[in-house]
Amino acid sequence: YVEPFKYNGSEQGVKIGVLGALEDLQLTYSADSKLKATNAGNYVVKIIGVDSENYNLIGTLEFAWEISKIDPVFNKPTNLEAYYGDTLANVKLNSNSGFAWEDESLSVGDVGENKQFNATFTPDNTTNYNVLQIMLSVTVKPKDITITPSSDLYKVYDGTVSYPKITYIYDISAVIN
């Protein structure tokens, strides 16, 4: 067993040799063997039997090794804002940034600062970098509501004191949605 290499953008690999009395033995590898690689992944080296004047090795020896993915370096989105009644779908993340909300239908909740929500960061290169689950902070602001009476509900002062009945009609869905 060999501890996995970590992806670093450069070619890495294993060195296999023979020590001791067999040092002059030339090893033969199968065509699908990988002694070196650059990308993260699992690799196998297959040493096949050698039949020479001095040695007669029969069989195949397999040796597995790995280059593991690493966590990407990224900048978290900041200054994310929403309004009371919004869902995370209303909180736009730059679509080119690799960030997405885990559940964009989730309500941002009550007014407040630093509300934490789950997001996923997917790097451009998922072959060599891990996809990460992270928390992003959102500030929820109060929603402005404008109440405007219907145009037929007005009273012109004619010199007499009266108390007209005024009914305000507003759409509650604007507050909730």
Secondary structure as GFF3:
##gff-version 3
##sequence-region A 1 177
A	DSSP	beta_strand	5	6	.	.	.	ID=ss1
A	DSSP	beta_strand	12	13	.	.	.	ID=ss2
A	DSSP	three_ten_helix	20	22	.	.	.	ID=ss3
A	DSSP	beta_strand	28	29	.	.	.	ID=ss4
A	DSSP	beta_strand	36	37	.	.	.	ID=ss5
A	DSSP	beta_strand	41	48	.	.	.	ID=ss6
A	DSSP	beta_strand	60	68	.	.	.	ID=ss7
A	DSSP	beta_strand	80	83	.	.	.	ID=ss8
A	DSSP	three_ten_helix	88	90	.	.	.	ID=ss9
A	DSSP	beta_strand	99	101	.	.	.	ID=ss10
A	DSSP	beta_strand	112	121	.	.	.	ID=ss11
A	DSSP	beta_strand	132	141	.	.	.	ID=ss12
A	DSSP	alpha_helix	173	176	.	.	.	ID=ss13
###
